[in-house]
Amino acid sequence: MRRRQFLKRFSVGTAALGMFPLLNWQKSARANPFPHAVWVQGGEPAELLEAALKAYGGLERFVQKGDVVVVKPNIGWDRPPQLAADTNPDLVAAIVKACKQAGAKEVKVFDRTCNNARRCYRNSKIQQMAKQAGARVEHIRRNKFKTIPIDGVEIKEWPIYDEYLKADKVINVPIAKHHGISRVTLGLKNLMGVMGGNRGAIHNHFAEKLTDIDRKILPTLTIIDAYRILTANGPAGGNPADVQLTKTLIMSDCTVTADYLALELFGLKLDEVEHIRRAYQKGLAKYTPEHLNVRKIIL
C-alpha cells in the first residue's frame, strides 16, 4: 500500500484515554506475528537497526521496489554527532542502505534546519554519510512548500514540504533529546522539520497545534535514534556533560507508540508530556499503551 493511500485509510479512535504507566515488556506472541514496536540496545547504530528490522519483519514490509522514500532525520543544529543534537549519521546511512536494498528507486534526505543549513548538514556528518550510502541529500527550498488543509482544533491549514507529501514512503528518524518547551523532542516533534511558515507560532498552544498538523503527515515508520541522548539543555545542546550513551533504538510503524516508549529513557510518564498525551486523545496512535506488544532485544 502506498503511503498516501495508507494516510487516507488510517483512522484510530481512542475512547476515554487515561494516564497509563510505562508498559511492562511483553514477550509473548499475539495474533499478529510482528510486535507493535521493537526496542534494541547494546550495539552500534547499524547493528541496532539490523536487529530491529529482523524482529520487525524486514524493511520490505514497508518499502517496496520502485518506491521514492524520504528519510527524515533531525539535522536542525550546527553540532557534531558527539553532542547528540542531531540524528546519528551512521544510523541515517544504515537506513538509506536498507531502503536501497529493499528496492527503493530513490531515497531523499532533508530537514528544515534551525541553524545555518550548510553548516548543519556538514557538521552533523549526515550529508556526507547519507550521500555515501546512496541518498539524494537536499536543502529545503522555500518555494517547495504546499499549503494543505488541516482542519484541526487550532490549525486550519499549514504549508508542508512538497517532497515529503509526494513520497511513497517516509521514515521518520528523530534523535531522542530533552527540549526546553515540550520536555522531549522525539518522532512527533521531528515532523516540524517538514513544516513551513512561522514555526515559532506553533509553540503557542504547542500540544494542540503540533498534533493538529501531525495527524495529516504521519510517516510510514518511525525509528528513534537513542544511541546517544541529550538529557538537558535541548534542543541545541552543546555540553558533553548533557549527553548519555544509551546505545538504544526504538522502531514502530506508529509514531505515537515510539514516542511513548522513548519516555522511559528520560524517566517520564505520559501525563508529563502533553503533546504525546494529546496525540493519544486525538486518535493519532495505532495502538493503545495498555495493549502494546513490544519486543525488547539486548545485543
C-alpha positions in Angstrom: 0.0 0.0 0.0 1.3 3.4 -0.9 1.8 5.9 1.9 -0.8 8.3 0.6 -3.4 5.5 0.5 -2.4 4.5 4.0 -2.8 8.0 5.3 -6.3 8.2 3.8 -7.4 4.9 5.3 -5.7 5.4 8.7 -8.1 6.3 11.5 -7.9 5.0 15.0 -10.4 6.1 17.7 -9.3 6.4 21.3 -12.1 6.4 23.9 -11.6 7.8 27.4 -7.8 7.7 27.3 -6.4 7.9 30.9 -3.0 8.2 32.3 -1.1 4.9 31.6 2.1 3.8 33.3 5.0 2.8 31.1 4.4 -0.7 29.9 5.7 -3.9 31.2 7.7 -5.7 28.4 5.5 -8.2 26.6 7.5 -11.2 25.3 4.5 -13.5 24.4 3.4 -13.7 20.8 0.0 -12.2 19.8 -2.2 -12.9 16.8 -0.1 -10.5 14.7 3.3 -12.2 14.1 5.1 -8.9 14.4 5.3 -6.7 17.5 3.9 -3.2 17.6 7.3 -1.9 18.4 10.9 -3.1 18.9 13.4 -1.8 21.4 17.0 -2.8 20.8 20.0 -1.8 22.9 23.7 -2.6 23.3 25.1 -2.2 19.8 26.4 0.3 17.3 23.8 2.1 15.1 23.9 -0.2 12.1 23.7 -3.3 14.4 20.8 -1.8 16.3 19.0 -1.2 13.0 19.7 -4.7 11.6 18.4 -6.3 14.8 15.3 -4.2 14.9 14.4 -4.8 11.2 14.9 -8.5 11.6 12.5 -8.6 14.6 10.0 -6.4 12.7 9.8 -8.5 9.6 12.3 -6.6 7.5 12.1 -3.2 5.8 10.4 -4.9 2.8 7.2 -4.8 4.9 7.2 -1.1 4.4 9.4 -0.2 1.4 8.7 -1.9 -2.0 10.6 -1.9 -5.3 10.3 1.4 -7.1 9.3 3.5 -4.1 10.6 7.0 -3.6 11.4 7.2 0.1 12.0 10.2 2.3 14.3 9.6 5.3 13.7 12.5 7.7 16.4 12.9 10.3 16.9 15.8 12.7 19.6 18.0 11.0 18.5 21.1 12.8 21.6 22.1 14.7 25.2 23.0 13.9 26.7 20.4 16.1 28.9 17.3 15.7 27.4 13.9 16.3 29.0 13.5 19.8 26.8 16.3 21.2 23.5 14.5 20.4 21.7 17.4 18.9 21.1 15.8 15.5 20.3 12.2 14.4 23.3 9.9 14.4 24.8 9.9 10.8 25.8 6.3 10.9 22.1 5.3 11.6 20.9 7.6 8.7 23.4 5.9 6.4 22.3 2.4 7.5 18.7 3.3 6.9 19.4 4.6 3.4 21.3 1.4 2.6 18.4 -0.7 3.9 15.9 1.3 1.7 18.0 0.7 -1.4 18.4 -3.0 -0.6 14.6 -3.2 -0.2 14.2 -1.8 -3.8 13.7 1.9 -3.3 14.1 3.8 -6.6 15.3 6.9 -4.8 16.0 7.9 -1.2 15.8 11.6 -0.2 17.2 13.1 3.0 16.3 16.7 4.1 15.3 18.8 7.1 14.4 22.4 7.7 17.2 23.5 10.0 17.3 26.0 12.8 21.0 27.0 12.4 22.6 27.7 9.1 21.7 24.8 6.8 25.0 24.3 5.1 26.8 24.1 8.5 24.2 21.8 10.0 24.3 19.4 7.0 28.1 19.3 7.1 28.9 19.3 10.8 26.3 16.8 11.7 28.0 14.4 9.2 24.6 13.5 7.8 25.2 15.0 4.4 28.4 13.0 3.9 27.2 9.7 5.3 23.8 9.8 3.6 25.3 10.6 0.2 27.9 7.8 0.5 25.1 5.4 1.3 23.3 6.4 -1.9 20.8 9.1 -0.8 19.9 12.3 -2.6 20.6 14.9 0.1 18.7 18.2 -0.4 18.5 21.5 1.3 15.0 22.7 1.9 13.7 25.2 -0.7 11.2 27.9 0.4 9.3 27.7 -2.9 8.6 23.9 -2.4 6.1 24.1 0.4 2.5 23.4 -0.3 -0.3 24.6 1.9 -2.7 21.7 2.8 -5.9 21.7 4.8 -5.5 20.7 8.4 -9.0 21.4 9.8 -7.7 20.9 13.4 -8.7 22.5 16.7 -6.1 25.3 16.4 -4.7 24.9 12.8 -6.9 25.1 9.7 -4.2 24.9 7.1 -0.4 24.8 7.1 2.4 24.6 4.5 4.2 21.2 4.3 7.3 20.4 2.2 6.1 19.1 -1.1 8.8 16.5 -1.5 7.6 15.0 1.8 4.0 14.9 0.6 4.9 13.3 -2.7 7.0 10.5 -1.3 5.7 6.9 -1.5 7.1 6.1 2.0 8.5 8.2 4.8 10.9 7.0 7.5 11.0 9.5 10.4 14.4 9.3 12.3 14.4 11.6 15.3 17.1 11.7 17.9 15.8 11.4 21.5 16.6 14.5 23.4 15.5 17.0 26.0 13.5 20.1 24.9 13.0 23.2 27.0 9.4 23.7 25.9 8.0 20.3 25.2 10.1 18.3 27.7 11.3 15.9 25.0 11.7 16.0 21.2 11.0 12.7 19.5 9.1 11.5 16.5 6.0 13.7 16.6 8.1 16.9 17.1 10.7 15.8 14.5 8.0 16.3 11.8 8.3 20.1 12.4 11.3 19.8 10.0 8.9 19.5 7.1 6.6 22.3 8.2 6.9 25.7 6.5 5.6 29.0 7.7 6.3 30.6 11.1 7.1 27.5 13.2 7.5 29.7 16.3 3.8 30.2 16.2 3.3 26.5 16.8 4.9 26.8 20.2 1.9 28.7 21.5 -0.7 26.1 22.4 2.0 23.7 21.3 0.4 20.3 22.0 -2.8 21.1 20.2 -1.1 22.7 17.2 1.5 20.1 16.7 -0.9 17.2 16.9 -3.3 19.1 14.6 -0.7 19.2 11.9 0.9 15.8 12.6 -2.3 13.9 12.1 -2.1 14.8 8.5 1.5 13.9 7.9 2.2 10.8 9.9 5.1 8.7 8.5 5.3 5.1 7.4 7.8 4.1 10.0 9.5 5.9 13.0 13.0 4.9 14.1 14.1 6.7 17.2 17.8 7.2 17.5 18.8 6.8 21.1 22.4 5.8 20.6 23.2 9.0 22.4 20.5 11.0 24.1 20.6 14.6 25.2 19.4 14.8 28.7 19.4 18.6 29.3 19.7 22.0 27.6 17.9 20.8 24.5 17.2 21.0 21.7 20.5 22.6 20.7 22.7 21.2 23.5 26.4 21.9 23.3 27.7 20.5 26.6 29.2 16.9 26.5 28.1 16.5 30.1 24.4 16.5 29.0 25.0 13.6 26.7 24.3 10.0 27.8 25.4 7.0 25.8 22.5 4.6 25.8 23.1 2.6 22.6 19.4 2.1 22.0 17.0 2.2 19.0 13.2 2.2 19.1 11.2 1.2 16.0 7.4 1.3 15.3 5.0 1.9 12.5 3.2 4.1 15.0 5.0 7.4 15.8 3.0 7.9 19.0 3.9 4.5 20.2 7.6 5.0 19.5 7.5 8.4 21.4 5.6 6.8 24.3 8.2 4.1 24.7 11.1 6.6 24.5 9.8 8.4 27.6 11.4 5.6 29.6 14.8 6.9 28.5 14.1 10.1 30.4 12.2 8.7 33.3 9.0 10.5 32.2 5.4 9.3 32.2 2.7 10.0 29.6 0.9 12.7 31.7 4.1 14.7 32.0 4.5 15.2 28.2 1.4 17.0 26.9 1.8 16.6 23.2 2.2 12.8 23.3 -0.7 12.5 25.7 -2.8 14.8 23.3 -1.8 12.6 20.3 -3.4 9.6 22.0 -6.5 11.6 22.9 -6.9 12.8 19.3 -6.6 9.3 17.8 -3.1 9.6 16.2 -2.0 6.3 17.7 -2.5 2.9 16.1 -2.1 1.0 19.4 -3.1 1.9 23.0 -0.5 1.8 25.7 -2.1 -0.9 27.8 -2.2 -3.3 24.9 1.2 -2.8 23.4 3.2 -5.8 22.2 6.9 -4.7 22.4 9.9 -6.9 21.7 13.0 -5.9 23.6 16.4 -7.1 22.4 19.7 -6.9 24.1 22.7 -7.3 21.9 
